């Protein structure tokens, strides 16, 4: 059984229901949460925002793992003992490069498949899917592949793709309809404040989420 929580993004108050259910998944009174930033440059800012978002939950021990800095085996082991590993948003291509070069992407897959709890928003959510193709479109709102990676294969923990920050208008819809014609899996597009979770009860949808599959668009969640 895997436990995955994929947020689009948005303000903390927009994600309250999803955050609350996420913390109900942690069966420990003093949980340890490890935050993994997408990029070293803004790691501390993102980490502070993350702590502020979840600080009202009692007795949490926060820590950060920066994969762009030298990491000891002890730090890696401690991360894999976390009650929750959270993957930040940022440039998806950059994030995937350092997950790969550190070798930690394989450790994360094992952690998830062994029942570990992983959550993430935007880029962090995309990395749980088969590959990061959704970060490369549409042309008017995409991550730039500044690190030049050509292998887009990600953690492959689910059989769908995830598109964060979706805006329900013709421009975005047309782009995702076209992309879905070339995709083997459905694309779940979540507006900010929404997302999806994988639990022992299956797929759970939060907020405004649409599915794009084989050139068609479906509304699947408006909780």
C-alpha positions as CSV (number, residue, x, y, z in Angstrom):
1,X,0.0,0.0,0.0
2,X,1.3,3.4,-1.0
3,X,0.4,6.7,0.6
4,X,0.9,9.7,-1.7
5,X,-0.4,13.2,-1.4
6,X,-0.1,15.4,-4.5
7,X,-1.0,19.1,-4.0
8,X,-1.3,21.7,-6.8
9,X,-0.2,24.6,-4.6
10,X,-1.9,27.8,-3.4
11,X,-2.3,29.5,-0.1
12,X,-2.2,27.4,3.1
13,X,-5.8,28.1,3.9
14,X,-6.9,26.8,0.5
15,X,-5.3,23.4,1.4
16,X,-6.6,23.0,5.0
17,X,-8.8,20.0,4.3
18,X,-6.1,18.2,2.4
19,X,-3.4,19.1,5.0
20,X,-5.7,17.9,7.8
21,X,-6.3,14.5,6.2
22,X,-2.6,14.2,5.4
23,X,-1.7,14.5,9.1
24,X,-4.3,12.0,10.0
25,X,-2.2,9.5,8.0
26,X,0.7,10.0,10.5
27,X,0.2,7.6,13.4
28,X,2.6,9.1,15.8
29,X,2.3,11.8,18.5
30,X,5.7,13.4,17.8
31,X,6.2,13.0,14.0
32,X,9.4,13.8,12.2
33,X,9.0,15.5,8.8
34,X,11.7,15.9,6.2
35,X,11.4,18.7,3.7
36,X,13.3,18.3,0.4
37,X,13.7,21.5,-1.6
38,X,13.7,21.5,-5.4
39,X,16.5,24.1,-5.6
40,X,19.3,25.1,-3.3
41,X,19.0,28.8,-4.0
42,X,15.6,29.3,-2.3
43,X,15.7,26.3,0.0
44,X,15.7,28.2,3.2
45,X,12.8,30.5,2.2
46,X,10.7,27.5,1.1
47,X,11.6,25.6,4.2
48,X,10.5,28.5,6.4
49,X,7.2,28.7,4.5
50,X,6.7,25.0,4.9
51,X,7.3,25.2,8.7
52,X,4.9,28.1,9.0
53,X,2.3,26.1,7.1
54,X,2.4,23.1,9.4
55,X,3.6,24.6,12.7
56,X,0.2,24.6,14.3
57,X,0.2,20.8,14.4
58,X,1.7,20.0,17.8
59,X,5.1,18.4,18.5
60,X,6.4,18.1,14.9
61,X,10.2,17.8,14.4
62,X,11.1,19.5,11.2
63,X,14.3,18.8,9.2
64,X,15.5,19.6,5.7
65,X,17.6,17.5,3.3
66,X,19.4,19.5,0.6
67,X,20.4,17.1,-2.2
68,X,22.6,19.7,-3.8
69,X,24.9,19.7,-0.8
70,X,27.1,16.8,0.4
71,X,24.8,14.4,2.3
72,X,26.1,11.7,4.7
73,X,24.7,8.2,4.9
74,X,23.5,9.0,8.4
75,X,21.4,11.9,7.0
76,X,19.9,9.7,4.3
77,X,19.0,7.0,6.8
78,X,17.4,9.5,9.1
79,X,15.4,10.8,6.2
80,X,14.1,7.4,5.3
81,X,13.0,7.0,9.0
82,X,10.8,10.1,8.6
83,X,7.0,9.9,9.2
84,X,6.5,12.1,6.2
85,X,8.8,13.2,3.4
86,X,7.7,16.3,1.6
87,X,8.9,17.3,-1.9
88,X,8.7,21.0,-2.6
89,X,7.7,22.9,-5.7
90,X,10.1,24.5,-8.0
91,X,11.7,23.7,-11.4
92,X,10.8,20.1,-12.1
93,X,13.7,19.4,-14.4
94,X,16.2,20.8,-11.9
95,X,14.6,18.7,-9.1
96,X,14.7,15.5,-11.1
97,X,18.3,16.0,-12.0
98,X,19.5,16.2,-8.4
99,X,17.2,13.4,-7.2
100,X,18.9,11.2,-9.8
101,X,22.5,12.4,-9.4
102,X,22.2,11.9,-5.6
103,X,20.8,8.4,-6.2
104,X,18.0,9.3,-3.8
105,X,15.2,8.8,-6.3
106,X,15.6,5.0,-5.9
107,X,15.5,5.3,-2.1
108,X,12.3,7.4,-2.3
109,X,10.6,4.8,-4.5
110,X,11.5,2.0,-2.0
111,X,10.3,4.2,0.9
112,X,7.0,4.8,-0.8
113,X,6.5,1.2,-1.9
114,X,7.2,0.1,1.7
115,X,4.4,2.2,3.0
116,X,6.2,5.5,3.7
117,X,4.2,8.7,3.4
118,X,5.3,11.1,0.7
119,X,3.6,14.4,-0.1
120,X,4.6,17.2,-2.4
121,X,3.2,20.1,-4.4
122,X,3.7,21.2,-8.0
123,X,7.1,19.8,-9.1
124,X,7.2,17.6,-6.0
125,X,3.9,16.1,-7.0
126,X,4.9,15.6,-10.7
127,X,7.9,13.7,-9.6
128,X,5.8,10.9,-8.2
129,X,4.3,10.1,-11.6
130,X,5.7,8.0,-14.5
131,X,7.6,11.0,-16.0
132,X,7.7,14.8,-15.8
133,X,6.3,15.5,-19.2
134,X,3.5,17.8,-17.8
135,X,6.2,20.2,-16.7
136,X,7.1,20.8,-20.3
137,X,3.7,22.2,-21.5
138,X,1.8,24.3,-22.3
139,X,4.3,26.6,-24.0
140,X,2.9,29.7,-22.2
141,X,3.3,28.2,-18.7
142,X,6.0,25.6,-18.4
143,X,9.2,24.9,-16.6
144,X,12.4,25.6,-18.5
145,X,14.7,22.7,-18.9
146,X,17.8,24.7,-18.0
147,X,19.7,21.7,-16.8
148,X,19.3,20.0,-20.2
149,X,18.1,16.6,-19.0
150,X,16.7,14.3,-21.7
151,X,15.4,11.4,-19.7
152,X,12.1,12.5,-18.2
153,X,11.4,9.3,-16.3
154,X,10.4,10.0,-12.7
155,X,9.4,7.8,-9.7
156,X,6.7,5.9,-11.5
157,X,4.6,5.4,-8.3
158,X,1.2,6.0,-10.0
159,X,-0.4,5.3,-13.4
160,X,-1.4,8.8,-14.2
161,X,0.2,12.2,-14.8
162,X,-0.3,15.3,-12.7
163,X,-0.7,18.8,-13.9
164,X,-0.6,21.5,-11.2
165,X,-1.8,25.1,-11.3
166,X,-4.5,24.3,-13.8
167,X,-6.7,27.2,-14.9
168,X,-10.1,26.2,-16.3
169,X,-10.1,28.1,-19.6
170,X,-9.9,27.3,-23.3
171,X,-6.2,28.0,-23.5
172,X,-5.2,25.4,-20.8
173,X,-8.0,23.0,-21.8
174,X,-6.9,22.9,-25.5
175,X,-3.3,22.3,-24.5
176,X,-4.2,19.4,-22.2
177,X,-6.6,17.8,-24.6
178,X,-3.9,17.7,-27.2
179,X,-1.3,16.4,-24.7
180,X,-3.8,13.7,-23.6
181,X,-4.0,12.2,-27.1
182,X,-0.3,11.3,-26.9
183,X,-0.4,9.9,-23.3
184,X,-0.9,6.4,-22.1
185,X,-2.4,7.5,-18.8
186,X,-5.0,10.0,-17.7
187,X,-3.7,13.5,-16.8
188,X,-5.2,14.8,-13.6
189,X,-5.2,18.6,-13.7
190,X,-5.7,20.4,-10.3
191,X,-6.4,24.0,-9.7
192,X,-4.5,25.6,-6.8
193,X,-6.0,24.5,-3.5
194,X,-6.7,21.1,-5.0
195,X,-5.0,17.8,-5.5
196,X,-5.2,14.1,-5.2
197,X,-4.2,11.5,-2.6
198,X,-3.5,7.8,-2.9
199,X,-4.5,5.9,0.3
200,X,-5.5,2.4,1.2
201,X,-9.0,3.4,0.1
202,X,-7.8,4.3,-3.4
203,X,-7.8,7.7,-5.1
204,X,-9.1,10.7,-3.2
205,X,-9.8,14.0,-4.9
206,X,-9.6,17.5,-3.2
207,X,-10.8,20.8,-4.7
208,X,-11.2,21.4,-8.4
209,X,-9.7,18.6,-10.4
210,X,-10.2,17.5,-14.0
211,X,-9.1,14.4,-15.9
212,X,-7.9,14.6,-19.5
213,X,-7.7,11.2,-21.3
214,X,-7.6,10.3,-25.0
215,X,-8.5,13.8,-26.1
216,X,-11.4,14.2,-23.7
217,X,-11.9,16.3,-20.6
218,X,-13.8,15.1,-17.5
219,X,-14.7,16.9,-14.2
220,X,-13.8,14.6,-11.3
221,X,-13.6,16.6,-8.2
222,X,-15.1,19.7,-6.7
223,X,-14.9,18.9,-3.0
